[in-house]
């Protein structure tokens, strides 16, 4: 069925279809989420097991390995990472993308339940959680309030702020940073406890048994049923001080005789400041499949209302990812408008007819707007990837309309009426238009099926671009001919060709007569383009100029929080006079780790601090230049590890070494780290190899303890309760109307500074008395790892290299050549992880997508032309684009990156499109009786102008990106430069080389046919 003729004769159905499609697209556009990147719904399950006070070595043996062994056989498990810190073991299980997250969580929980009996009895119940937030912290706020204590402000954030923000749709987590937790402190006086012969553990256990509220069953009174409850709780710390405590000798004393009871705060593990002023912060995360911009704006509105309700409250936004997403969205939309305007301008300059230009321009909104409906249907968002897809095709979308209008214009200049010209021209060009659009879709769709994490990203790219291209085909076949038939006017007959066209036709004629020389030159250009590849650097994602940086400071293990806070403030003061700094938010006792295969998983450590620097928007130096200044100013701080954390993908390279022998692993990691530090141009090089921390070892004397009836558990409980209090689940609680406040029993903080006091602690015996700890145990000092990292059930060390703007591929080559890495000791091996793993996976996926795209193009052309050799001629133009793309990158000094690979895939479709226009007309001319040479010359004569028009329209559409006029230009500019360079060479060369290749392929086909006929004739004759 000829859809164009049907649309011309019956325009109303086509108009109605596009009204409905446009309405659906507009509704979908208003509902689409706006984010910086697509939401990666990779199933990730966290298993957290807490045993407060336990050393990393103890947890690794008693908890982590058992958790790993129990979960290792779960189907579709990709990798597992464990981070073991003091008191906390965290195992992160990452599953294959196809795995359902809820099923994965249930399977992990079942596996943990099976080994729960093998874990230490004192561990808190393991927490199995599915990660349901995306993108990390979205917003950071610093909060102060006049006249409020730290405890009041902390509770306000935990209670009021958290409740208000969780009411905002899309908020997935609210996390307080710094501040204090309310706690009833029972500070035991050592002399009193020792005088009565009491054990700290005994006092804590008695409080837990007394301070309870328990159900007591039911009874019937006066014919009505009533509940029975046992209430043994107090309402404040003063009442608690009067509680009687039973001594081992049978006496009873008030708690106040043994301890000072205060309603205070728990031991502070984090302190935060903003520009040197004490504050308390909080961070907000969003759930998956929500709009980063919409959720961020809704959070800001909720925060503004809270400030209005509390005049003394001040909340300052110190870090945000929503601004980057919003700037990217706005710049992408402006880029679409500018690219569309330039493409339409090119059409007008060629046709010099505002009616024809208007008809071509209509194709843009009618192709893009319905695409939003497809994006909404697939669950996509308006992010850098989908908007890049639209930016990539903005010049292509007008191509089909240009080809249609130009052909109609040519028929009008033959003296035909507009309706007749539209009918005949649309019928003549129909196969070529369908072929160009289908081949472009065939190029884009394989990208949507790339494997792994890159495939998760570019699924949205492939389907968005393919949908837009198919809508442009629909416009070109239904709307463009119909509008041309009713809007265009008759034109005067065209007389003669321009001098440029005459020169071009003479050049093509000469090239066809010297076919071998023409094809040899083309082959030489292709080989030369491949020779440019070694001159280009390869990276993951080009470095971007962000608005914030995060600096991690690490001090030696055992460093007190006060010292960490002092060093962090010194670091802040050293960089405070950099004029481009807007805010510096300091977190002492940071939760940020040095990175690893699963990211930052380490628990809060007093020895770590994070400086979150918010840069001013209006600045000249780039983010990397400013970070170099920060690095130089902090380089001479003694006893400090410094590294820049987080940021966009491709910022850092991670090298993971794994092995079962911790000594060999540590030595190999030190050698490799030393070699990397000697490489020039790199930023900070940091290692996750844990520093040794000091420990006090209490080793029971088995014989003496057995004689006195003292168990190892009693010894451990005595030391644990005395120094940090009992486990959280065993602490008694003070019940308040809005919350429970834990009651912690431990020795007075001042007494803990005397190490000799530990040996004087009383431990209960089997006879009911007590003995000093030193009489049943040996107390010595030792050292152990402060953190243990494990990857796929083996210990590992992650070396993180800040690329400082250098190409990832170039740095990786230099690191791979290091002698320390090439000569790793037995039992130590390198494992793929982090951005470098994604980097390798991405390049492999794109190569497969390119190969698949070419095969898909051949298949589509084979079906459309029903000819085996013509698609080969058409594909000859593909390698001709490589020289221009690589040459443009070399001239502009840009690297081959993710965006360039997208551009190369696009160039496959564009180069094929130009060839289709020439080959289709040449075949049609031959069928009308022309010789091959005449047909090719006529095709070049008739199709050269539309080829150049479409090429210039595409180039004009990408010009704003190539000039770097957008907010995230660093990512998109290399793609646009490569595409424009490839467009130039593929267009210029295909107009000459494709006709020559056509004759060669045609001759080969005739030779093969003659050979087959001779064999067939010989077979019949015999």
Long-range contacts (C-beta under 8 A, 24 or more apart in sequence): 2-427, 2-430, 3-477, 3-478, 4-422, 4-423, 4-426, 4-427, 4-430, 4-477, 4-478, 4-481, 4-482, 5-423, 5-426, 5-427, 7-477, 7-478, 7-479, 7-481, 7-482, 8-419, 8-422, 8-423, 8-426, 8-481, 8-482, 8-485, 11-482, 11-486, 14-478, 14-479, 14-482, 15-479, 17-478, 18-366, 18-370, 18-475, 18-478, 18-479, 21-366, 21-369, 21-370, 21-373, 21-471, 22-365, 22-366, 22-369, 22-370, 24-370, 24-373, 25-368, 25-369, 25-370, 25-371, 25-372, 25-373, 26-369, 26-372, 27-373, 28-372, 28-373, 28-375, 28-376, 28-377, 29-369, 29-372, 29-382, 31-376, 32-291, 32-372, 32-375, 32-376, 32-380, 32-381, 32-382, 33-289, 33-290, 33-291, 33-292, 33-294, 33-381, 33-382, 34-291, 34-292, 34-293, 34-294, 34-325, 34-326, 34-329, 34-381, 34-382, 34-383, 35-135, 35-291, 35-292, 35-293, 35-325, 35-381, 35-382, 35-383, 36-135, 36-292, 36-321, 36-324, 36-325, 36-328, 36-383, 36-384, 37-135, 37-383, 37-384, 37-385, 37-457, 38-380, 38-381, 38-383, 38-385, 38-386, 38-456, 38-457, 38-459, 38-460, 39-134, 39-135, 39-288, 39-289, 39-381, 40-134, 40-453, 40-456, 40-457, 41-97, 41-101, 41-288, 41-289, 41-456, 42-94, 42-95, 42-97, 42-453, 42-456, 43-94, 43-95, 43-96, 43-97, 43-99, 43-100, 43-101, 43-104, 43-130, 44-92, 44-93, 44-94, 44-95, 44-101, 44-130, 44-131, 45-92, 45-93, 45-95, 45-101, 45-104, 45-105, 45-108, 45-128, 45-129, 45-130, 45-131, 46-90, 46-91, 46-92, 46-93, 46-127, 46-128, 46-129, 46-131, 47-71, 47-90, 47-91, 47-92, 47-93, 47-108, 47-112, 47-126, 47-127, 47-128, 48-88, 48-89, 48-90, 48-91, 48-126, 48-127, 48-129, 49-88, 49-89, 49-119, 49-123, 49-124, 49-126, 49-127, 50-87, 50-88, 50-89, 50-123, 50-124, 50-728, 51-87, 51-89, 51-120, 51-122, 51-123, 51-124, 51-727, 52-87, 52-124, 52-720, 52-724, 52-727, 52-728, 53-86, 53-87, 53-720, 53-723, 53-724, 54-86, 54-87, 55-86, 55-695, 55-784, 56-84, 56-85, 56-86, 56-690, 56-784, 56-785, 56-786, 56-787, 56-788, 57-784, 57-785, 57-788, 59-84, 59-87, 59-88, 59-89, 59-788, 60-84, 60-89, 60-788, 60-790, 62-119, 62-120, 63-89, 63-119, 63-120, 63-123, 64-89, 64-91, 64-788, 64-790, 65-793, 66-115, 66-118, 66-119, 67-91, 67-112, 67-115, 67-126, 68-790, 68-793, 69-115, 69-793, 70-111, 70-112, 70-114, 70-115, 71-108, 71-111, 71-112, 72-793, 74-104, 74-107, 74-108, 74-111, 75-99, 75-107, 76-104, 79-597, 79-791, 79-792, 79-833, 80-791, 80-792, 80-793, 81-596, 81-597, 81-598, 81-601, 81-789, 81-790, 81-791, 81-792, 82-788, 82-789, 82-790, 82-791, 83-593, 83-596, 83-598, 83-601, 83-602, 83-603, 83-787, 83-788, 83-789, 83-790, 84-787, 84-788, 84-789, 84-790, 85-602, 85-603, 85-605, 85-786, 85-787, 86-603, 86-786, 87-603, 88-603, 90-601, 90-603, 92-598, 92-601, 94-598, 97-452, 97-453, 97-455, 97-456, 101-130, 101-132, 102-130, 104-130, 105-129, 105-130, 122-727, 124-727, 124-728, 124-729, 125-729, 132-172, 132-287, 132-288, 133-172, 133-173, 133-285, 133-286, 133-287, 133-288, 134-172, 134-285, 134-286, 134-287, 134-288, 135-285, 135-286, 135-292, 135-321, 136-285, 136-321, 136-646, 137-175, 137-283, 137-284, 137-285, 137-319, 137-321, 138-283, 138-284, 138-285, 138-286, 138-292, 138-295, 138-296, 138-299, 138-320, 138-321, 138-322, 139-283, 139-284, 139-296, 139-299, 139-300, 139-317, 139-319, 139-320, 139-321, 139-322, 140-177, 140-281, 140-282, 140-283, 140-317, 140-318, 140-319, 140-320, 140-585, 140-612, 141-281, 141-282, 141-283, 141-284, 141-303, 141-315, 141-316, 141-317, 141-318, 142-272, 142-274, 142-279, 142-280, 142-281, 142-315, 142-316, 142-318, 142-585, 143-279, 143-280, 143-281, 143-282, 143-313, 143-314, 143-315, 143-316, 144-277, 144-278, 144-279, 144-280, 144-313, 144-314, 145-310, 145-312, 145-313, 145-314, 146-312, 147-312, 148-312, 150-179, 150-180, 150-265, 150-280, 151-180, 151-182, 151-265, 153-179, 153-280, 154-179, 154-180, 154-181, 154-182, 154-280, 155-182, 157-280, 157-282, 159-738, 159-739, 160-306, 161-282, 161-306, 162-282, 164-302, 164-305, 164-306, 165-284, 165-299, 165-302, 165-303, 167-302, 168-295, 168-298, 168-299, 168-302, 169-290, 169-295, 169-298, 170-286, 170-287, 170-290, 170-291, 170-294, 170-295, 170-298, 171-284, 171-285, 171-286, 171-287, 171-295, 171-299, 172-285, 172-286, 172-287, 172-288, 173-284, 173-285, 174-282, 174-283, 174-284, 174-285, 175-282, 175-283, 175-284, 175-285, 176-280, 176-281, 176-282, 177-270, 177-272, 177-280, 177-281, 177-282, 177-283, 177-587, 178-270, 178-271, 178-272, 178-279, 178-280, 178-281, 178-587, 178-589, 179-270, 179-272, 179-280, 180-265, 180-266, 180-268, 181-265, 181-266, 182-263, 182-264, 182-265, 182-266, 182-741, 183-264, 183-265, 183-266, 183-741, 183-742, 183-743, 183-744, 184-237, 184-240, 184-261, 184-262, 184-263, 184-264, 184-734, 184-741, 184-742, 184-743, 184-744, 185-260, 185-261, 185-262, 185-264, 185-744, 186-240, 186-255, 186-259, 186-260, 186-261, 186-743, 186-744, 186-745, 186-746, 187-259, 187-260, 187-261, 187-262, 187-746, 187-747, 187-748, 187-749, 188-258, 188-259, 188-722, 188-745, 188-746, 188-747, 188-748, 189-258, 189-259, 189-260, 189-748, 189-751, 190-747, 190-748, 190-751, 190-757, 190-760, 192-257, 192-258, 192-259, 193-258, 193-747, 193-762, 194-760, 194-762, 196-247, 196-248, 196-249, 196-251, 196-253, 196-258, 197-247, 197-248, 197-249, 197-762, 197-769, 197-770, 198-245, 198-247, 198-248, 198-258, 198-762, 198-770, 199-248, 199-714, 199-717, 199-718, 199-721, 199-761, 199-762, 199-763, 199-764, 199-770, 200-718, 200-721, 200-722, 200-745, 200-746, 200-747, 200-761, 201-714, 201-717, 201-718, 201-720, 201-721, 201-722, 201-726, 201-764, 202-248, 202-764, 203-245, 203-255, 203-258, 203-259, 203-721, 203-745, 204-721, 204-725, 204-726, 204-730, 204-731, 204-732, 204-745, 205-726, 205-730, 206-245, 206-246, 207-240, 207-243, 207-245, 207-255, 207-732, 207-743, 207-745, 208-726, 208-730, 208-731, 208-732, 210-243, 210-732, 211-240, 211-243, 211-732, 211-733, 211-734, 211-743, 212-732, 213-735, 233-734, 233-735, 234-734, 235-734, 236-263, 236-734, 237-261, 237-262, 237-263, 237-734, 240-734, 240-743, 248-764, 248-768, 248-769, 248-770, 249-769, 259-745, 260-748, 263-741, 266-742, 266-744, 268-561, 268-589, 269-561, 269-589, 269-604, 269-606, 270-561, 270-587, 270-588, 270-589, 270-590, 270-591, 270-604, 271-561, 271-565, 271-587, 271-588, 271-589, 272-585, 272-586, 272-587, 272-588, 273-569, 273-572, 273-585, 273-586, 274-316, 274-318, 274-583, 274-584, 274-585, 274-586, 275-572, 275-576, 275-583, 275-584, 276-569, 276-572, 276-573, 276-576, 279-316, 281-318, 281-585, 281-587, 289-379, 289-381, 291-381, 292-321, 292-322, 292-325, 293-322, 293-325, 293-326, 293-329, 295-322, 296-320, 296-321, 296-322, 296-325, 296-326, 297-322, 316-583, 318-583, 318-585, 318-612, 318-614, 319-548, 319-585, 319-612, 319-614, 320-548, 323-547, 324-546, 324-547, 324-968, 325-383, 327-967, 327-968, 328-383, 328-384, 328-387, 328-967, 328-968, 329-382, 329-387, 330-967, 331-966, 331-967, 331-968, 332-382, 332-384, 332-387, 332-388, 332-390, 332-391, 332-966, 333-387, 334-960, 334-966, 335-391, 335-960, 335-961, 335-965, 335-966, 336-368, 336-387, 336-390, 336-391, 336-394, 338-960, 338-965, 339-391, 339-394, 339-395, 339-956, 339-957, 339-958, 339-959, 339-960, 339-961, 340-364, 340-394, 340-398, 340-957, 342-956, 342-957, 342-959, 342-960, 343-394, 343-395, 343-398, 343-953, 343-954, 343-956, 343-957, 344-398, 345-956, 346-949, 346-952, 346-953, 346-956, 347-398, 347-402, 347-405, 347-949, 347-953, 350-406, 350-945, 350-949, 350-952, 351-405, 351-406, 351-409, 353-409, 353-488, 355-487, 355-488, 355-489, 356-405, 356-408, 356-409, 356-484, 356-488, 358-487, 359-401, 359-405, 359-480, 359-483, 359-484, 359-487, 359-488, 360-398, 360-401, 360-402, 360-405, 360-480, 361-398, 362-401, 362-475, 362-479, 362-480, 362-483, 363-397, 363-398, 363-400, 363-401, 363-472, 363-475, 363-476, 363-479, 363-480, 364-394, 364-397, 364-398, 366-471, 366-475, 366-479, 367-397, 367-468, 367-469, 367-471, 367-472, 367-475, 368-394, 368-397, 368-468, 368-471, 370-467, 370-471, 371-464, 371-467, 371-468, 371-471, 374-463, 374-464, 374-467, 375-460, 375-464, 375-467, 378-460, 378-463, 380-460, 380-463, 380-464, 381-460, 383-460, 384-968, 384-971, 385-457, 385-458, 385-460, 385-461, 386-460, 386-461, 386-464, 388-461, 388-899, 388-902, 388-971, 388-972, 388-975, 389-444, 389-460, 389-461, 389-462, 389-464, 389-465, 389-468, 390-464, 390-465, 390-468, 391-957, 391-958, 391-961, 391-972, 392-465, 392-902, 392-903, 392-906, 392-958, 392-975, 392-979, 393-440, 393-465, 393-468, 393-469, 393-472, 394-957, 394-958, 395-953, 395-954, 395-955, 395-956, 395-957, 395-958, 396-440, 396-469, 396-472, 396-909, 396-910, 396-954, 396-957, 397-468, 397-469, 397-471, 397-472, 398-472, 398-953, 398-957, 399-436, 399-472, 399-913, 399-950, 399-953, 399-954, 400-433, 400-436, 400-437, 400-472, 400-473, 400-475, 400-476, 400-480, 401-472, 401-475, 401-476, 401-480, 402-946, 402-949, 402-950, 402-953, 403-429, 403-432, 403-433, 403-436, 403-476, 403-917, 403-946, 403-950, 404-429, 404-433, 404-476, 404-480, 404-481, 404-484, 405-480, 405-484, 406-945, 406-946, 406-949, 407-946, 408-481, 408-484, 408-488, 409-488, 409-491, 410-494, 410-942, 412-488, 412-490, 412-491, 413-491, 413-492, 413-493, 413-494, 414-493, 414-494, 415-490, 415-493, 416-490, 417-490, 418-484, 418-485, 418-486, 418-487, 418-488, 418-489, 418-490, 419-485, 419-486, 421-484, 421-488, 422-481, 422-482, 422-484, 422-485, 422-488, 423-481, 423-485, 425-481, 426-477, 426-480, 426-481, 428-924, 430-477, 431-864, 431-865, 431-920, 432-916, 432-917, 432-920, 432-921, 433-473, 433-476, 433-477, 434-473, 434-477, 434-864, 435-860, 435-861, 435-864, 435-865, 435-916, 435-920, 436-912, 436-913, 436-916, 436-917, 437-469, 437-470, 437-472, 437-473, 437-476, 438-473, 438-860, 438-864, 439-857, 439-860, 439-861, 439-909, 439-912, 439-913, 439-916, 440-466, 440-469, 440-909, 440-910, 440-912, 440-913, 441-466, 441-469, 441-470, 442-853, 442-856, 442-857, 442-859, 442-860, 442-909, 443-853, 443-856, 443-857, 443-905, 443-906, 443-908, 443-909, 443-912, 444-469, 444-853, 444-905, 444-909, 445-856, 446-848, 446-849, 446-852, 446-853, 446-856, 447-846, 447-849, 447-853, 447-902, 447-905, 449-849, 449-852, 450-842, 450-845, 450-846, 450-848, 450-849, 451-841, 451-845, 452-838, 452-841, 452-842, 452-845, 453-838, 453-841, 454-838, 454-841, 454-842, 454-845, 454-846, 455-845, 458-902, 461-902, 497-941, 501-941, 501-944, 504-940, 504-944, 504-991, 505-937, 505-940, 505-941, 507-992, 508-936, 508-937, 508-940, 508-991, 508-992, 508-995, 509-937, 511-992, 511-993, 511-995, 511-996, 512-933, 512-936, 512-937, 512-995, 512-996, 512-999, 515-996, 515-999, 515-1000, 518-992, 518-993, 518-996, 519-993, 519-996, 519-997, 519-1000, 522-880, 522-989, 522-993, 522-996, 522-997, 525-880, 525-883, 525-985, 525-989, 526-879, 526-880, 526-882, 526-883, 528-883, 529-879, 529-882, 529-883, 529-884, 529-885, 529-886, 529-887, 530-882, 532-883, 532-886, 532-887, 532-890, 533-886, 535-890, 536-886, 536-889, 536-890, 536-895, 536-896, 537-807, 537-809, 537-810, 537-895, 537-896, 538-807, 538-808, 538-809, 538-810, 538-843, 538-895, 538-896, 538-897, 539-650, 539-803, 539-806, 539-807, 539-808, 539-809, 539-810, 539-895, 539-896, 539-897, 540-649, 540-650, 540-808, 540-835, 540-838, 540-839, 540-842, 540-897, 540-898, 541-648, 541-649, 541-650, 541-897, 541-898, 541-899, 541-971, 542-650, 542-894, 542-895, 542-897, 542-899, 542-970, 542-971, 542-973, 542-974, 543-624, 543-650, 543-651, 543-803, 543-805, 543-970, 544-623, 544-648, 544-968, 544-970, 544-971, 545-622, 545-623, 545-624, 545-970, 546-615, 546-623, 546-647, 546-648, 547-614, 547-615, 547-617, 547-623, 548-612, 548-613, 548-614, 548-615, 549-612, 549-613, 549-615, 549-623, 549-626, 549-627, 549-630, 549-644, 549-647, 550-592, 550-610, 550-611, 550-612, 550-613, 550-644, 550-645, 550-646, 550-647, 551-610, 551-611, 551-612, 551-613, 551-630, 551-634, 551-642, 551-643, 551-644, 551-645, 552-590, 552-592, 552-594, 552-608, 552-609, 552-610, 552-641, 552-642, 552-643, 552-644, 552-645, 552-686, 553-590, 553-608, 553-609, 553-610, 553-611, 553-634, 553-640, 553-641, 553-642, 554-594, 554-607, 554-608, 554-640, 554-641, 554-642, 554-643, 554-686, 555-607, 555-608, 555-609, 555-639, 555-640, 555-641, 556-607, 556-639, 556-691, 557-607, 557-690, 557-691, 557-692, 557-693, 557-694, 557-786, 558-607, 558-693, 558-694, 559-606, 559-607, 560-606, 561-588, 561-589, 561-606, 564-588, 564-589, 564-606, 564-607, 564-608, 564-609, 565-609, 567-609, 567-637, 567-640, 568-609, 568-611, 570-637, 571-609, 571-611, 571-634, 571-637, 572-611, 574-633, 574-634, 574-637, 575-611, 575-613, 575-629, 575-630, 575-633, 575-634, 578-626, 578-629, 578-630, 580-615, 580-616, 580-619, 580-621, 580-626, 581-613, 581-614, 581-615, 581-616, 582-614, 582-615, 582-616, 583-613, 583-614, 584-611, 584-612, 584-613, 584-614, 585-611, 585-612, 585-614, 586-610, 586-611, 586-612, 587-612, 592-645, 592-646, 593-688, 593-787, 594-641, 594-643, 594-686, 594-687, 594-688, 594-798, 594-800, 595-645, 595-652, 595-654, 595-686, 595-688, 595-798, 595-800, 595-834, 596-654, 596-656, 596-688, 596-789, 596-791, 596-796, 596-798, 596-833, 597-654, 597-656, 597-791, 597-796, 597-798, 597-831, 597-833, 597-834, 600-645, 600-646, 602-787, 605-786, 607-786, 610-645, 624-804, 624-805, 627-683, 627-804, 628-683, 628-804, 631-683, 631-684, 641-686, 642-684, 642-686, 643-684, 643-686, 643-800, 643-802, 644-683, 644-684, 644-802, 649-835, 649-838, 650-803, 650-808, 650-835, 650-839, 650-897, 650-898, 651-802, 651-803, 651-835, 652-800, 652-801, 652-802, 652-803, 652-834, 652-835, 653-800, 653-801, 653-803, 653-808, 653-811, 653-812, 653-815, 653-834, 653-835, 653-836, 654-798, 654-799, 654-800, 654-801, 654-833, 654-834, 654-835, 654-836, 655-798, 655-799, 655-800, 655-801, 655-815, 655-821, 655-830, 655-836, 656-791, 656-796, 656-797, 656-798, 656-799, 656-830, 656-831, 656-832, 656-833, 656-834, 657-796, 657-797, 657-799, 657-824, 657-828, 657-829, 657-830, 657-831, 658-791, 658-792, 658-794, 658-795, 658-796, 658-828, 658-829, 658-830, 658-831, 659-794, 659-795, 659-796, 659-827, 659-828, 659-829, 660-794, 660-795, 660-827, 661-827, 661-828, 662-785, 662-795, 664-825, 664-826, 664-827, 664-828, 665-795, 665-796, 665-797, 665-828, 666-797, 667-825, 668-820, 668-824, 668-825, 668-828, 669-797, 669-799, 671-820, 672-799, 672-818, 672-820, 672-821, 673-799, 674-820, 675-815, 675-818, 675-819, 675-820, 675-821, 676-799, 676-801, 676-815, 676-818, 679-811, 679-814, 679-815, 681-804, 681-806, 682-801, 682-802, 682-803, 682-804, 682-806, 682-811, 683-801, 683-802, 683-803, 683-804, 684-802, 685-799, 685-800, 685-801, 685-802, 686-799, 686-800, 687-797, 687-798, 687-799, 687-800, 688-787, 688-789, 688-796, 688-797, 688-798, 688-799, 688-800, 689-797, 690-785, 690-786, 690-787, 690-788, 690-789, 691-786, 692-783, 692-784, 692-785, 692-786, 693-783, 693-784, 693-785, 693-786, 694-781, 694-782, 694-783, 695-781, 695-782, 695-783, 695-784, 696-755, 696-758, 696-779, 696-780, 696-781, 696-782, 697-779, 697-780, 697-781, 697-782, 698-758, 698-773, 698-777, 698-778, 698-779, 699-777, 699-778, 699-779, 699-780, 700-776, 700-777, 701-776, 701-777, 701-778, 704-775, 704-776, 705-776, 705-777, 708-765, 708-766, 708-767, 708-771, 708-775, 708-776, 709-765, 709-766, 709-767, 710-763, 710-764, 710-765, 710-766, 710-771, 710-776, 714-763, 714-764, 715-763, 715-773, 715-776, 715-777, 718-761, 718-762, 718-763, 718-773, 719-758, 719-761, 719-773, 721-745, 721-746, 722-746, 722-747, 722-758, 722-761, 723-747, 723-752, 723-758, 791-831, 791-833, 792-831, 796-831, 798-833, 798-834, 807-895, 808-835, 808-836, 808-839, 809-839, 809-895, 809-896, 812-836, 812-839, 842-898, 842-901, 843-901, 846-901, 846-904, 846-905, 849-905, 850-904, 850-905, 850-908, 853-905, 853-908, 853-909, 854-878, 854-908, 857-908, 857-909, 857-912, 861-912, 861-916, 865-920, 865-923, 867-923, 868-1005, 869-1001, 869-1002, 869-1004, 869-1005, 870-919, 870-923, 870-1001, 872-1001, 873-915, 873-919, 873-994, 873-997, 873-998, 873-1001, 874-912, 874-915, 874-916, 874-919, 874-994, 875-912, 875-915, 876-915, 876-990, 876-993, 876-994, 876-997, 877-911, 877-912, 877-914, 877-915, 877-986, 877-989, 877-990, 877-993, 877-994, 878-907, 878-908, 878-911, 878-912, 878-986, 880-911, 880-985, 880-986, 880-989, 880-990, 880-993, 881-907, 881-908, 881-910, 881-911, 881-982, 881-983, 881-985, 881-986, 882-982, 883-985, 884-981, 884-982, 884-983, 884-984, 884-985, 884-986, 885-978, 885-979, 885-981, 885-982, 885-985, 886-978, 886-981, 887-981, 887-985, 888-977, 888-978, 888-980, 888-981, 888-982, 889-974, 889-977, 889-978, 889-981, 892-977, 894-973, 894-974, 894-977, 894-978, 895-974, 896-974, 897-974, 898-971, 899-971, 899-972, 899-973, 899-974, 899-975, 900-974, 900-975, 900-978, 902-975, 903-974, 903-975, 903-976, 903-978, 903-979, 903-982, 904-978, 904-982, 906-979, 907-978, 907-979, 907-982, 907-983, 907-986, 910-951, 910-954, 910-979, 910-982, 910-983, 910-986, 911-982, 911-986, 911-990, 913-950, 914-947, 914-950, 914-951, 914-986, 914-987, 914-990, 914-991, 914-994, 915-990, 915-994, 917-943, 917-946, 917-947, 918-943, 918-947, 918-990, 918-991, 918-994, 918-995, 918-998, 919-994, 919-998, 922-995, 922-998, 932-998, 932-999, 932-1002, 936-995, 936-998, 936-999, 939-995, 940-991, 940-995, 944-991, 947-987, 947-990, 947-991, 948-987, 951-983, 951-984, 951-987, 954-979, 954-983, 955-980, 955-983, 955-984
